[in-house]
């Protein structure tokens, strides 16, 4: 099993002089952040297609064993919403843009749907069926790209499995049919903690769990208390050992199939006042205390 705890994005002006040293060149921020946390969500891919040069540079700036999750384009999730035939070329462009160049550092793809997006079983299953399950399938889809991708990357070094996590923000998804669809397609349901009026559910639907912590006081703001982090640490421990918390908040009645272990990806998104990297370190110390203490001291951020 692997538990990776990190942050959503890394380039924030307010972090300079607080998390990042004042004299650190901006081009080295990812290098610094990737030594302080285990994993980072790439947010830029949500807003526009990134270049192959960016993916290659991000790969090169991070250490062995580091993990990225890549946020799917809002053009697909918020605009097209996978409603018609235009979705296929758009998703082909995304996979051709360079994401496969992350190779062994690619953790999962995050597909975040807006609060106005309602559950429609047939169209949502069509979306899940469109998602490639391994690198070779993604490369084949990427070859369908159009002229919007100037430097396509369709190379595969190893045919790795690709993982997908689904974040929903409309209560219409809170039906057993949705959970069954995710389990059928082996996609993870994002456990999303926020002050916003979004569903908080913990159904385990894949062989990994994806947890996003959006802030304790406001959306994207507010440090988590020690008590809250203790609670999430216990939940991460249960998930990583193949089970679930005893008080799991589930949509479906049926508990997940117990496994020997599950990978868990955790991302702090409370970046407004620079809480995210420090909350990540605090949670990591609770989940893997020996390595967290050592790494925090090495990066100058011991609790």
N, C-alpha and C positions, 0 to 999 in steps of 0.2 A: 504494500500500500504506500501511497505518497500523499502527504499533506503539504500543499503549497499555499502560502499566505502572502498577500501582496497588496498592490494599489491599482486604482483605475487611472491610467495616465501618469505622466511624470513631468510634463512641461507646464509649470504654473509659476507665474511671476512672483506671487506672494511667498513661494517656498524658498526663494533665494535669501541667504543669510539666516534662515531658520532651520530648514532641513539641509539645504545645500550650502556649503561654505561660500562666503561672499566672493572669494577670488576664484571660484571654480568656473571655467569657461562653459558656456551654455551647451556646447557640443559634447561635453563630457558628463552631462547630467544623467543620461541613461546609464552610463558606465558606473557612476556613483550609486544611483538608485538600485541597480541590479545586484549590487554587493550588499545592500541593506535589506532587501526583500527577496522572496523566492520567485515571484511571478508578477507580471504587469499586464493589464489590459491595454491594448492599442486602441485608442479612441478615435484617432484621426481617420481611420478607415470607415467610420460611421458617417462622416461628413463628406468625404470625397475619396475617389480612388487614389491610393498611394502609389508611389513609383517603386520599381524593382530596386533601384539604388537605395531607397529608404529601408526596405526590408533587409537587404544585404548588410547595410551599415548597422541596423539594429541587431542583427544576428552577430555581427563581428564585435559589437561593443559589450556583449553580455557573456558571462562565464558559462562553462560547461555545466549542464544540469539545470540551467535557467529555463523558465517557461513563459511564453507569451500566450494570452488569449486575444483573439482578434474580433472586434465588434463588426457585425455585418452592416452593410450600407443602409442608412435610413431611406434612401431612394427606393429600396425594396420593401422595408418594413413599415415606413410611414407614408410613402407616396403611392407607389404601385400596389403595395400590399398583396403582391402575388395574385392579382385578380385576373390577369389575362396572359396572352402569349408573349407580352413584352418582358415578363419576368425572367424568362429563360436567358435571353441575350444579356440582360443586366447582371444576372448571377454569374454567367460565363465571364463577363468582364471583371467581376470581383475576383474570381479564382485565377484569372489570367494576370492580374495586376502585380503579383509577386508574393502572395501569401505562402505559396508552397516553398519559397526559398527559406522560410523559417525552419524547415526540415524537423529535426529532432527537438527543437525548442517550441514547436507548435502544440499548445495545450488543448484549446477548444475554440470553437467559434461561438460567439454570443449573439443571439438574435433577440433584440429588444423591441417589443411592440408597444405602441403608444396607448395611453389610457382610453382613447376613443375607439380602439380596435376591438371589436366583439368576436367572440368565438363562433365560427361557422364550420362545422365538422368537415364537410366535403372539401372546401377550399383549403382548410388548414392541413388536412391530410395530403392534399396535392403539394403543398409547400414542403412538408416533411419528406415526401417521396422524392422531391427534386434535389434535396441536399445530398451531396456525394458522401459515401461512407468510408472511402479510403482515398489515398493520394492519387492513385492511377485513375480512378473515376473522376476526381476533381480535375486532373490534367486533361482528360478527354473532354470534359465540359468546358474547360478553359479554352480549348482550341476552337470553340464556337464564338469566340470574342469578336467584337466589331472594331471599327476604327477608333473608338474612344480610348483604347489601350494602345499606347504608342510603342511600348517595349514589352510585349507579352512574355511571361515566364511560365512555361508548361513542363518544366523538367521535374523528374522524380528520381531521387537517389534510392529510396527504400519505400516500398508500398505500405506506408503506415496507415493505421486506422485513423479516421478523422472523427472527432467528437463535436457534438452540437448541444448547446444549452439554450433554452427558451425562457425569456423573461416576459411575463404577461402583467398587464396593469388594468385589466377590466374584469369585473366580478363574473361576467358571463362564462369565463373559463373555469369557474369553480364547480365543475360537474365531472362525475366519474368517467364520462366518455372522453374527455380531454386527457385525463391521466392514462387511460387505456391506449389512446393514440400515441402518446409519448413512449410508453413501454413497448408498443409494437415496433416503433421506429428507433428505439434505444436512444432517445434524446433525453437530456436531463432537464427537469423543471427547476428553474432558478429559484432559490430561496432568497427572497428580496425583503430586507428589513429597512423600512423608511417611515418617516413621520407622515408622508403623503398617504392618501386613502387608496392604497394599492393592496391587492390580496397578499397576505402573508401565509404561505402554505409550504409544507415540508415533505410532500409526497416524493419518495425516491423512485425514479423511473428509469435509471440507467446504472451502469457500473461505476459511475462517478457522481459526485454531488458538487454543485456550483452555488456558492453563497456570496451575495453582494450586500454590503453594509453601507447604507446611504447617509447615515448621520443620525444622531440621537436627539438633537434639539430642533433643527430645521432640515429641510431637504438639502443634502450635501454639506451639512454643518453640524458641529457638536461632537465632542469627544465621547466615547463610550465609557461608562463607569466600570469600575473593577467588577462589580456584581454582574453587569451585562456581559463583560468579557469572560467571566467565569462560566456563565450560562452557555455562551457560544462555544467555549472550549470543550465543555462536556458534550455538546451536540456534535462537534467535529470529531471528538473521540469515538462516539457511538457510530457515526457514519463511517469513519475510517476503518472500524473493526467489523464492517459488514452488516451492522444492524441499524437501528434508529432510536432516537430518544424515547423514553417511556411515555412522555406526554406529547408526542409528535402531533403537529397540526396538519391533519390530512384531509384531502377532498374525498378520496376513495376509502371505502371501508377496508379493503384488502391491504394488508401490510405488504411491503416489498419482500421479494425473495431474499432470504438471508444469504450472505456471501462470506467468504473468509475475510475479505477486506474490500474496501472501495477507496479510490482516489478522491481527494477533496480539494477543490480550488476555492480560495477565499479572497475577496477583493474589498478593500475599504475605499469608499467613494466619498467620504466626508473630507473633501479637499479644501473647503472654503477658508478655514483658519489653520491649515497645515496639520490637521489632526491625523490624516490618513496614514502617513508612514510611521508615525509613533504608535498609533493604535495597532497597526499591523505587527510592530515589534512586541507590543504588550501581549497580544493574543498569541503570537508565536512562542513567547516565553512560557505561556501556560500550556501549550500543546507539545512543544519540544524544548523544554527548559535548558538542557545542556547546550545545544547548538545555538539557541536564541541568545543566551547570555554571552557566549563567545563572540558571535557575529556582531552583536550590538556594541560590544567593547571595541572590536576592530574598526567599526565604522564611526566610532565616537558618539554613539547614541545609547549607551547602557542606561537602563532605568535606575 
